[in-house]
Each structure stands twice: as structure tokens, then as C-alpha cells.
């Protein structure tokens, strides 16, 4: 089978499409014929070696966490799913023709493989950080860098919980944020004052890692009311960096429910063939995404 690999840490050019042995489903796992794989910032952070001190990996290795596809192998002890089922979820080395998933759910009716591949990690992340930042119904949450996949999920999940969200993004994405129910303003010079004009901030999320931790603490008045998923220097400011995933099965259950009820939709901004994984990483790292980027197999 074909799989995207890298044999050294570095830029997008280290990614290679190679021939690899097919993986097989172990106990509690399923294997899918991958139809689409979500592109996450986590992927290129791994490629750069940013997590080596915390979670070391051996090279060469595959890449990718999220996928949607057709089940073709069911591991020992797995019930409720069979070959031929269309599922989405999280596994390992998902930029490939076949991948093993450790958490999955049946795809909601009407969802394409490309759309489905964009949900798992961003919904889990959004649920986790909304909980960790301690924001409650009736309060206001600031999402810095809100137009990407996690931001899109945060805005909709918070809205369902009765939380007001202020989102910052580039000028071209403000109407998109407003369409998801957020108050919106641009980042850049003077953004703190623009946020203050929109309302009091009870808690804040740094989703883009654009060097705004100090200002988020200033706006909330408490570093414990700020969580970052993108700035590794956050702990230097007393701010929590959230990098350890919570329950993916629970996140998928909630995602299926919200998608099925029309309460959650994350658009796919762009798709890439498997051979162009490096281009997907270049675009992901450049930011300014509206929704998700997905590799199509």
C-alpha cells in the first residue's frame, strides 16, 4: 500500500509517499480502507519533532491521526461494527491507503468521507479545552484564532452550552465567525481594545499560537482562565498548555449527535491527494484556514 512517511524531522519536504506493509487490526481496533484523512497542526508539529521530549517516536514513521473510511478488518473483541461500515475516528498513520483506528463511530447520514475526516481531533480538542478553561453558561469566552477547525468546533459547542463567544480572525473570515454565532473582530494592532468593546471576557482560548498569551491573561485577569493548544511557552505565563487528549469515543458520540441534529458543521476548505501531503502541511502552517484541510485517498 501507499503511505506518507518521514525519515527525519524537518519541514514539509521531508514527507515522502512510499510503499509500506499494510497494518492489521489488533484487539479492540478496526482497520479501514482510508477515503480521507484530516490534516491537524499536531501532524506538522510531530513532523518537526516538537514533541520528542514528551512523546518520543522512532523514525522512519507514518503520520496522521484522523480518518474516515470503509471498515475491512475487525479486531478481536470488537462488537457493533462490521466490514463495509462507513466510519470516522482516530488512529495512527492515517495518511495512507489503509489505517488502523482505535476509536471510531459510524458516519452520520449525509456526511461525505472528506467532511467526516475533519471532525475527530478538533471536536475532542474543543470539548476538552472548553471544559478545562472553566467557562460556564451565561459567560463570555474569547477564542483567539477562531476560524480553523478547532475554532469552528469551539464556537458551535460553546453556543450549544449557552456561552457567548468572541472570536478573532482575519478580516476575510469575520462573516464566517458571525455565521457560527460569534461576535467577531480582527486580530492585529489594537485587537485587545476591539475585544473589550465587544464585552467582558471571562475566559480565553489561544488556538493559533500567535504570541497573544500575555494579552489573553490581561483580558481575563487570571492566567488560570486561559488555555492554549498552540503556544508551547504558555506555562511561562502561568497558562495551561493543553496537549493531552481526553476521551475520543465520548467526543465522537457527541459529534455524531450534534451533526445529526444540524448543530455542528465544519466545512472542508481544501482537499489534497495523498501525494501532496507536503502542500497540505504548508497551507496548514500558514494558518488563515476556514474550517478543515483534508487529504483524499
Residue pairs with C-beta under 8 A, 6 or more apart in sequence:
1 19
1 20
1 21
1 22
1 96
1 97
1 98
2 17
2 18
2 19
2 20
2 96
2 97
2 274
3 17
3 18
3 19
3 20
3 62
3 93
3 95
3 96
3 97
4 15
4 16
4 17
4 18
4 62
4 63
4 64
4 95
4 96
4 274
4 277
5 15
5 16
5 17
5 18
5 20
5 60
5 61
5 62
5 63
6 14
6 15
6 16
6 47
6 59
6 60
6 61
6 63
7 14
7 16
7 59
7 60
8 14
8 59
9 47
9 48
9 49
9 52
9 59
10 47
10 48
11 48
12 44
12 47
12 277
12 278
12 279
12 281
12 282
12 285
13 278
14 47
15 47
15 63
15 277
15 278
15 281
17 274
17 275
17 277
20 62
20 96
22 98
23 31
23 93
23 98
23 99
23 100
24 31
24 73
24 100
25 31
25 73
25 74
25 75
25 78
25 100
26 75
26 76
26 100
27 75
27 76
27 77
27 78
28 75
28 76
28 77
28 78
28 102
29 75
29 78
29 91
29 100
29 101
29 102
30 71
30 73
30 74
30 75
30 78
30 81
30 87
30 100
30 101
30 104
31 71
31 72
31 73
31 75
31 98
31 99
31 100
31 101
32 67
32 68
32 69
32 70
32 71
32 72
32 87
32 91
32 98
32 99
32 100
32 101
32 104
33 69
33 70
33 72
33 97
33 98
34 67
34 68
34 69
34 94
34 96
34 97
34 98
34 99
34 297
35 67
35 68
35 69
35 70
35 113
35 114
35 117
35 296
35 297
36 67
36 68
36 69
36 112
36 113
36 114
36 116
36 117
36 271
36 294
36 295
36 296
36 297
37 64
37 66
37 67
37 68
37 94
37 95
37 96
37 99
37 117
37 294
37 295
37 297
38 64
38 65
38 66
38 67
38 94
38 117
38 118
38 119
38 120
38 121
38 122
38 149
38 292
38 293
38 294
38 295
39 64
39 272
39 277
39 280
39 281
39 284
39 292
39 293
39 294
39 295
40 65
40 66
40 121
40 122
40 149
40 284
41 230
41 284
41 285
42 65
42 121
43 63
43 64
43 65
43 95
43 281
43 284
44 281
44 284
44 285
45 51
46 57
46 63
47 63
47 281
50 232
51 243
54 243
61 93
62 92
62 93
62 94
62 95
62 96
63 93
63 95
63 277
64 92
64 93
64 94
64 95
64 96
64 99
64 295
65 90
65 91
65 92
65 94
65 120
65 121
66 88
66 89
66 90
66 94
66 117
66 118
66 119
66 120
66 121
67 88
67 89
67 90
67 91
67 94
67 99
67 101
67 117
68 86
68 87
68 88
68 89
68 107
68 113
68 114
68 116
68 117
69 86
69 87
69 88
69 99
69 113
69 297
70 84
70 85
70 86
70 87
71 81
71 82
71 83
71 84
71 85
71 86
71 87
72 83
72 84
72 98
73 83
74 81
74 82
74 83
81 87
81 104
81 106
85 106
86 106
86 107
86 113
86 116
87 101
87 104
87 105
87 106
87 107
88 104
88 105
88 107
88 111
88 113
88 116
88 117
88 119
88 120
88 252
89 101
89 102
89 103
89 104
89 105
89 120
89 248
89 252
90 101
90 102
90 103
90 104
90 120
90 121
90 124
90 248
91 99
91 100
91 101
91 102
91 103
92 99
92 100
92 102
93 99
93 100
95 274
95 277
95 295
96 274
96 297
97 274
97 297
102 248
103 120
103 248
103 249
103 252
104 252
105 249
105 252
105 253
105 255
105 256
106 256
107 113
107 116
108 116
108 256
108 259
108 260
109 260
111 259
113 296
114 268
114 271
114 294
114 296
115 266
115 267
115 268
117 292
117 294
117 295
118 149
118 266
118 268
118 291
118 292
118 294
119 153
119 252
119 255
119 259
119 266
120 248
120 251
120 252
120 255
121 149
121 245
122 149
122 150
122 152
122 153
122 266
122 292
123 153
123 157
123 251
123 252
123 254
123 255
123 264
124 245
124 246
124 247
124 248
124 251
125 150
125 153
125 229
125 242
125 245
126 150
126 153
126 154
126 157
127 157
127 246
127 250
127 251
127 254
128 242
128 245
128 246
129 150
129 154
129 205
129 227
129 229
129 242
130 141
130 154
130 157
130 158
130 161
130 163
130 205
132 227
132 240
132 242
133 141
133 203
133 204
133 205
133 225
133 226
133 227
134 203
134 224
134 225
135 141
135 158
135 163
135 202
135 203
136 163
136 202
137 161
137 162
137 163
138 162
138 163
139 163
139 164
139 202
139 203
140 163
140 164
140 165
140 166
140 199
140 200
140 201
140 202
140 203
141 154
141 158
141 163
141 164
141 165
141 166
141 201
141 202
141 203
141 204
141 205
142 165
142 166
142 167
142 168
142 195
142 201
142 203
142 204
142 205
142 216
142 219
142 220
143 151
143 154
143 155
143 165
143 166
143 167
143 168
143 182
143 204
143 205
143 207
144 168
144 187
144 204
144 205
144 206
144 207
144 208
144 210
144 212
144 216
145 151
145 168
145 169
145 187
145 206
145 207
145 208
145 209
145 210
145 230
145 287
146 152
146 154
146 155
146 165
146 167
146 168
146 169
146 177
146 182
146 184
146 207
147 167
147 169
147 170
147 173
147 176
147 177
147 288
147 289
147 290
147 291
148 207
148 208
148 287
148 289
148 290
148 291
148 292
149 266
149 289
149 291
149 292
150 207
150 229
151 167
151 169
151 177
151 207
152 180
152 266
152 267
152 291
152 292
153 264
153 266
154 165
154 205
154 207
155 165
155 167
155 177
155 180
155 181
155 182
156 180
156 181
156 258
156 263
156 264
156 265
157 258
157 264
158 164
158 165
159 165
159 180
159 181
159 182
160 258
160 263
164 183
164 199
165 181
165 182
165 183
166 182
166 183
166 184
166 185
166 195
166 198
166 199
166 201
167 177
167 180
167 182
167 183
167 184
167 185
168 184
168 185
168 186
168 187
168 191
168 195
169 176
169 177
169 184
169 186
169 187
170 186
170 187
170 288
171 186
172 288
173 288
173 290
174 184
174 185
174 186
175 184
176 290
177 184
178 184
183 198
183 199
185 191
185 194
185 195
185 198
186 194
187 210
187 212
191 215
192 215
192 218
192 219
195 201
195 219
196 219
201 219
201 220
202 220
202 225
203 220
203 225
203 226
204 216
204 219
204 220
204 225
204 226
204 227
205 226
205 227
205 228
205 229
206 212
206 213
206 216
206 226
206 227
206 228
206 229
206 230
206 231
206 234
206 239
207 229
207 230
208 230
208 287
209 228
209 230
209 231
209 232
210 230
211 231
213 226
213 228
213 231
213 233
213 234
213 237
213 239
214 237
216 226
216 239
217 223
217 226
217 237
217 238
217 239
220 226
223 237
223 238
223 239
224 238
224 240
226 234
226 239
226 240
227 239
227 240
227 241
227 242
228 234
228 239
228 240
228 241
228 242
229 241
229 242
229 243
231 241
232 241
234 240
234 241
235 241
255 264
258 264
259 265
266 291
266 292
267 290
267 291
267 292
268 291
268 292
268 293
268 294
269 289
269 290
269 291
269 292
269 293
270 280
270 283
270 293
270 294
271 293
271 294
271 295
271 296
272 279
272 280
272 293
272 294
272 295
272 296
273 295
273 296
274 295
274 296
274 297
276 295
277 295
280 293
280 295
283 289
283 293
284 293
